[in-house]
Amino acid sequence: MRDPSGVTAGVVIGAGERGAKAYVSLLEAEPDLARIVGVAEPDAARRRALAERFAIPAERCFADYRDLFAEPAFADFALIATPDALHVDPALQALERGYHVLLEKPMATNEPDCERLVRASEKAGRLLQICHVLRYAPLYAAVKQVIESGELGRIVTIQHSENVSYWHYAHSYARGHWRNRTESSPMILAKSCHDLDLLCWLADAAPVRLTSLERPTELTDANAPEGAPAFCIEGCAHAESCPYDAVAMYRDLSPILLDLRARSGPDAEAEPQAEDVPRANGWTGWPVSAITADTSAEGVERALRETRYGRCVYRVGDNDQPSSQNVDVLFANGVNASFTMHSTSHREGRETRIDGTRGSLVAGFYTLEQSAMVSDHKSGRRRRVALDVETGAHGGSDPRLFRAFLAALRGESDAITTAREALWSHRMAFAADRCAREAAVAVWGEQENG
Ligand SMILES: NC(=O)c1ccc[n+]([C@@H]2O[C@H](COP(=O)([O-])OP(=O)(O)OC[C@H]3O[C@@H](n4cnc5c(N)ncnc54)[C@H](O)[C@@H]3O)[C@@H](O)[C@H]2O)c1
């Protein structure tokens, strides 16, 4: 350990939404778990904010990761949460300098770079863990245990869906950073590599065949409501009826709160209606923090007038992420999986169904709820799987992943989302993107299944 106190020390590369919040917030509650002793972030306000939170000295605050890695290594690990296209070089530099690395997904935006990262971490003898957070969600950890217990018998099929809410798709994949697949990465990689990783983990085998279909986005000029102005705030006549109205999304937060407060289950009819949801003027967290550094009322208003986030969602211009994509996979052990990602869900969440020779499991994963029910074929008995569910981003899995990474560094446990483990989720995403565009089938041979 390089920190004189003997506590594990880390540096943050990219102090944005993920780098500054998702994982390191845990250290404010539990400072003895690890210390953050350096930061590289070009945005001065973000850099300063992180430095203040963790008392990072000025000489260890850098505007670029290259400057930080030009210094002799001064911490045990680097948390790398830069934009998708900027993962490979900082990760390689960190590994070369001897840092262990916690790297945001996608590890890279092409397959050769993913393989390069795996080789680099193995050559350096350093842990390279990818942030496939869903494996740490209480729900999916429990589902994995049910499968391993044999309660479902031999697994025959897995049906899994990622129900991306209409507002999240509009925010990230029509107006936001990931709107253009060439500039960032295909949505099946950016959003759903977690889900492809889950399929591999739950099937417990490597894929041998995959194919995919996609539907292009609805959010194009051709579908724009008549007379809609370029920016919603310019007095759009459709604001009251348009679910994508940027003013409602970012100033009032009404669609987002409606989603977060919604509950599924038998009394679904009692889900809150738009008029029941109080408006949340003054909210400064995500997604407002993603559209402007100045989250005051004036700052949000400016972002609504001047940035892409305020634009009519049909008239952004260069968005090309699909509105839905299906991926069908056959695994080496015969498990047959089908995955659907779609972008028009009333609420954000995932649903999973696993059928085996002895039983079936049906599970739901939502922001405030996680549930799983197992049915036994022979007896007809059903049982609800007990879950230790936390609220928070990804159902509490972000801090769990970070805690597991730190435990692996201390040698207390094995990391379950190493870069080698994550290779398949990424290969599947690249293959799905290609197969959807070329109407092809990807076939992997035994030699690639290692
Ligand atoms: N694991 C998950 O579930 C999950 C969820 C959301 C996002 N992500 C991934 O996390 C990553 C970051 O996403 P985000 O939403 O935090 O984005 P963000 O834009 O909020 O943060 C990225 C930060 O990197 C900084 N940066 C850019 N160039 C840099 C450089 N040369 N040196 C140091 N820092 C630099 C930016 O200034 C920015 O602050 C992305 O790859 C994204 O796909 C993962």
The ligand as a Gaussian input file, in Angstrom:
#p B3LYP/6-31G(d) Opt

LIG

0 1
 N      -21.448000       0.803000     -14.969000
 C      -22.535000       1.447000     -15.323000
 O      -23.632000       0.993000     -15.088000
 C      -22.441000       2.778000     -16.027000
 C      -23.521000       3.673000     -15.987000
 C      -23.396000       4.888000     -16.642000
 C      -22.225000       5.195000     -17.322000
 N      -21.204000       4.301000     -17.362000
 C      -19.938000       4.583000     -18.079000
 O      -19.133000       5.434000     -17.260000
 C      -18.307000       6.265000     -18.103000
 C      -18.469000       7.703000     -17.661000
 O      -19.821000       8.089000     -17.813000
 P      -20.373000       9.400000     -17.086000
 O      -21.844000       9.365000     -17.216000
 O      -19.745000       9.537000     -15.739000
 O      -19.808000      10.534000     -18.067000
 P      -19.366000      12.014000     -17.681000
 O      -19.255000      12.737000     -18.973000
 O      -20.239000      12.560000     -16.609000
 O      -17.896000      11.810000     -17.050000
 C      -16.741000      11.574000     -17.813000
 C      -15.652000      12.499000     -17.273000
 O      -14.403000      12.206000     -17.915000
 C      -13.712000      13.434000     -18.022000
 N      -12.597000      13.359000     -18.981000
 C      -12.633000      13.583000     -20.327000
 N      -11.372000      13.546000     -20.815000
 C      -10.528000      13.276000     -19.790000
 C       -9.129000      13.143000     -19.687000
 N       -8.320000      13.278000     -20.746000
 N       -8.581000      12.872000     -18.458000
 C       -9.386000      12.754000     -17.380000
 N      -10.729000      12.899000     -17.433000
 C      -11.303000      13.146000     -18.622000
 C      -14.821000      14.389000     -18.460000
 O      -14.434000      15.755000     -18.304000
 C      -15.963000      13.972000     -17.556000
 O      -15.996000      14.708000     -16.349000
 C      -18.769000       6.016000     -19.524000
 O      -17.890000       5.144000     -20.170000
 C      -20.129000       5.363000     -19.357000
 O      -20.488000       4.489000     -20.411000
 C      -21.285000       3.110000     -16.709000

